[in-house]
Amino acid sequence: MNILLAFAPFLAFALVDRALGSLDGLLAGAAVSIAMLVRDMMQGRSPKILEIGTVLLFAGLAGWFLAFQPAWSIIDVRLRVDLGLLLIVIVSMLIGKPFTLQYARESVAPELWSGPTFVKTSYVISAAWAAAFVVLVAVDLLWIYRPDVPPRLGVWATIAALFAAVKFTAWYPKQVHGKAR
């Protein structure tokens, strides 16, 4: 489940953002992103699209925050982070390298990497994650434009979307593999 570890910078951001504030959260996300990128390179692994995008996202937002000190609320910052994550996933698919492909290659024999089923499976799983991130963006927008909506509704929608993406990521390849037999 290396793909789940790749979301550690977002967890660090969320925890620190809530406890200390947005700038500290962005810096924590950037620090964890950079540490993960350096760790992978020291272990001889090539950097992944999600990891590179995450470093750029958190470092860029932290830099913007430091340079311009925008009057962003916590929800405004979360919206930018969630939109950035969604953009990373969509761009990875548009350039023909869905972000899940690099993680899947770590657990599948190299002779399967270029097969149409393997590539299609990566696109489908990446699309599932994109759908989850659309839910996160929608929740952020809901909180911005409808602050009267109970926060627990958004929290539960976020948890449900991410849980569904995690479960789908584990389930779908087994379904595809079962049909291929």
C-alpha positions in Angstrom: 0.0 0.0 0.0 2.8 2.4 -0.9 0.1 4.5 -2.6 -1.4 5.3 0.8 1.9 6.3 2.2 2.2 8.8 -0.6 -0.7 10.7 1.0 1.3 11.2 4.2 2.1 14.9 3.4 -1.6 15.6 3.2 -2.2 14.0 6.5 0.7 16.0 8.0 -0.8 19.2 6.5 -4.3 18.4 7.9 -3.0 17.7 11.4 -0.6 20.6 11.6 -3.1 23.0 9.9 -5.7 22.2 12.5 -3.3 22.4 15.4 -1.0 25.3 14.5 -2.4 27.1 11.4 -2.3 27.0 7.6 1.3 28.2 7.0 2.6 25.6 9.5 0.4 23.0 7.8 1.7 23.9 4.4 5.3 23.8 5.6 4.7 20.4 7.3 3.3 19.1 4.1 6.3 20.4 2.1 8.7 18.9 4.6 7.1 15.5 4.6 6.9 15.6 0.8 10.6 16.4 0.4 11.6 13.8 3.0 9.7 11.1 1.1 11.2 12.2 -2.2 14.7 12.1 -0.8 14.0 8.7 0.9 12.9 7.2 -2.4 15.9 8.6 -4.3 18.3 7.3 -1.6 16.7 3.9 -2.0 17.3 4.0 -5.7 13.6 4.5 -6.6 12.7 7.0 -9.3 10.5 9.9 -8.1 6.8 9.5 -8.7 4.4 12.0 -10.3 2.4 12.2 -7.1 5.4 12.8 -4.9 6.9 15.5 -7.3 3.5 17.2 -7.6 3.1 17.1 -3.8 6.4 18.8 -3.2 5.6 21.5 -5.8 2.1 22.0 -4.4 3.0 22.4 -0.8 6.2 24.3 -1.4 4.5 26.6 -3.9 1.5 27.3 -1.6 3.8 27.9 1.4 6.0 30.2 -0.7 3.0 32.1 -1.9 1.7 32.3 1.7 5.1 33.6 2.9 5.6 36.1 0.1 2.1 37.6 -0.1 0.5 36.7 3.2 -3.0 36.2 1.7 -6.0 36.5 3.9 -6.9 32.8 3.4 -9.1 31.0 5.9 -8.3 27.4 6.8 -11.0 26.3 4.4 -9.5 28.5 1.6 -6.1 26.8 2.1 -7.7 23.3 2.1 -9.5 24.1 -1.1 -6.2 25.0 -2.8 -4.6 21.9 -1.5 -7.5 19.7 -2.5 -7.7 21.4 -6.0 -3.9 20.9 -6.3 -4.2 17.2 -5.5 -7.0 16.8 -8.0 -5.0 18.6 -10.6 -2.0 16.4 -10.1 -4.2 13.3 -10.6 -5.9 14.7 -13.7 -2.7 15.9 -15.3 -1.1 12.5 -14.7 -3.9 10.9 -16.6 -3.9 13.4 -19.4 -0.2 12.9 -20.0 -0.7 9.2 -20.2 0.9 8.3 -16.9 -1.9 7.8 -14.4 -0.3 8.4 -10.9 -1.3 4.9 -9.7 0.7 3.2 -12.5 4.1 3.9 -10.8 2.8 2.3 -7.5 1.3 -0.7 -9.3 4.6 -1.4 -11.1 6.2 -2.0 -7.7 4.0 -5.0 -7.1 3.6 -6.5 -10.6 6.0 -8.3 -12.9 7.6 -6.1 -15.5 6.3 -8.1 -18.4 2.8 -6.9 -17.5 3.6 -3.2 -17.3 2.8 -2.3 -20.9 -0.2 -4.6 -21.2 -3.5 -2.9 -22.0 -5.3 -4.4 -19.0 -2.6 -3.2 -16.6 -2.6 0.3 -18.0 -6.4 0.5 -18.1 -6.6 -0.7 -14.5 -4.3 2.2 -13.5 -6.5 4.7 -15.3 -9.7 3.3 -13.6 -8.1 3.5 -10.2 -6.7 7.0 -10.8 -10.1 8.1 -11.9 -11.6 6.7 -8.7 -9.1 8.8 -6.7 -9.9 11.8 -8.8 -13.6 11.3 -8.0 -12.8 11.2 -4.3 -10.8 14.4 -4.6 -13.8 16.0 -6.4 -15.8 15.2 -3.3 -13.2 16.9 -1.1 -13.2 20.0 -3.3 -17.0 20.0 -3.3 -17.0 19.8 0.5 -14.5 22.7 0.7 -16.7 24.8 -1.6 -19.8 23.9 0.4 -18.1 25.1 3.6 -17.0 28.3 1.9 -20.4 29.2 0.3 -22.7 27.6 2.9 -21.1 28.0 6.3 -24.4 27.1 7.9 -24.1 23.5 6.8 -23.1 21.3 9.7 -19.3 20.6 9.6 -19.9 16.9 10.4 -21.7 16.5 7.0 -18.5 17.5 5.2 -16.3 15.5 7.4 -18.4 12.3 6.8 -18.5 13.0 3.1 -14.7 13.4 3.0 -14.1 10.2 5.1 -16.6 8.2 2.9 -14.9 9.4 -0.4 -11.4 8.6 0.8 -12.5 5.3 2.3 -14.2 4.3 -1.0 -11.1 5.2 -3.0 -8.9 3.1 -0.7 -11.3 0.1 -0.8 -11.7 0.4 -4.6 -7.9 0.5 -5.0 -7.6 -2.8 -3.2 -10.7 -4.4 -4.8 -10.6 -3.5 -8.4 -7.3 -5.1 -9.4 -8.5 -8.4 -7.9 -11.7 -8.1 -10.0 -9.7 -7.5 -13.2 -7.3 -10.3 -12.4 -10.1 -12.7 -11.7 -11.7 -11.9 -15.1 -8.4 -12.4 -16.9 -8.2 -16.0 -15.8 
